[in-house]
């Protein structure tokens, strides 16, 4: 066998192994998705699931409207607290960050990304719940904001770093102040990547359960007041899945499927935004 044929054979074997490992990795993921869809889809086919709140076991027409609204309120407040700060922090790391200070901030963000969410929930519990002896949606949103912040910072930093230096030099050559160059030229050019990071942070926050157990706590009633305890879709999954009642278990599967669909939509949107960022960088 010639040398070229041996190389082709080795390449074919390596490709086959890679494809086999990829398919093997997809098997458990596919099983989880199929099982969740099969068990959660019946709940999503009923309108009551989206417009009603929890009801006593045995009474038909129960839903998770209070959890949907609670998730939207807490994640929305967390986004308002974390996304602007994270964007400013990421831009500062690239445009103004000194080597030593920037390295410490990056290390802190990386450590915070890997910190167990339950530890952050306990921290916010000690900070905002225990002193006031009151659970609230606001405390839950603070815990989610802490989880989102490092994701937004690192994603913004990566997106801003992709912007060509020529754009900055052109702005400075026109006499613009450096902060105006960063905010009016660099940040708009990096907007798709920044948006990607923000959406991924939102998707992560929407699926977190542990921080909300110590802060938002849950609520069986419909409320939009963040000063009161609030329910959320992950809390519905956690509480209802542990019950022996089939109707509540079905609600838990439906809430889990909603979270998966939300994550899918956010990831598809972030991929589209990232492709636009890369295409724009290539044109520049």
Buried (B, 14 or more C-beta within 10 A) or exposed (E): EEEEEEEEEEEEEEEEEEEEEEEEEEEEEEEEBEEBBEBBEEBBEBEBBBEBBBBEEEEEEBBBBBBBBBBBBBBBBBBEBBBEBBBBBBBBBBBEBEEEEBEEBBEEBEEBBEBEBBEBBBBBBEBBBEEEEBBBBBBBBBBBBBBBBBBBBBBBBBBBBBBBEEBBEEBBEEEBEEEBBBBEBBBEBBBBBBBBBBBBBBBBBBBBBBBBBBBBBBBBEBBEEBEBBBBBBBBBBBBBBEEEEEBBBBBBBBBBBBBBBBBEEBBEBBEEBBEBBEEBBEEE
